[in-house]
Amino acid sequence: MSVLKGLLPVFILFLFISCEHEEKKSSPMKIHPKALIKSTPKAPKPPKTNKKRRQIIPPEIPVVRIDPDPIPEPYPYYLVEPPVVCPTADPVVIKADTIYDFPTILPEFPGGQQSLINYLQSNMVYPEDAKELGIEGKVYVSFVVFEDGSIQQVSILRGINGNISCEKEVMRLIKRMPKWIPGKNELGRTIKARVKMPVVFRLD
C-alpha cells in the first residue's frame, strides 16, 4: 500500500507531461519567415589626387581603336542601281493635213535645181516700173508641194523695198510651175512639204 502511495505522484506527473506534449502537437505553430539580410553597397572610392598639386587624377579611359579603312558592306541593288523603267510612248499618228518643213526627202523640181533656174529665167517678165527705177534684189517666196506634186499655199516672205510688182511676178511664176516631185517621210510615204526659196531680179 505504501508503495502505491509513493508511485501515485510519479504517475500524475507523467500524465501531466504527456498531456502537455499532445497540446503542443495539436496547436498550430506560427512560423515566421526568416528576415533577408541585404549587403550594404560599397561606398565609391574617392578619386585619386595629386597631393603636391592637389589635382584629381582622372581614371584611365579605355581606348577603342577604329579601323581606318573598314570594308563597306554590300548595299542592296535597289540602293545602288535603281530599276530601269522603259518609257512608253504613244504611236506617232501622221495627220493628213500635216505639212513638213524638213522632210526626210525634200520635194524636187522636175529635172533638178538647174531646170528650176532655167524655168525662172526663161519665164520671168521683168516689171516695167522696176526697170525704170533700176530695182534689183531677191524676193523670198514660200509654197507647199502636195502629195500629187501640185503647188499650193503660195505666199511672199520678203519683197524688194516693198515693190509690189516684183512680188506679183514671183507669185505668177510659182503658180505656173509644173508639178514637182513630192517629198517623202522616213517611211517612204509621200507627204505635204513646205519649200522656201529666193527669186532673183537682176538687170543685165
Beta strands, then each sheet from edge to edge (+ up, - down):
strand 1: 49-50
strand 2: 55-56
strand 3: 99-100
strand 4: 137-145
strand 5: 151-158
strand 6: 183-184
strand 7: 190-201
sheet 1: 1+ 2-
sheet 2: 3+ 7+ 4- 5+
sheet 3: 3+ 7+ 6-
end
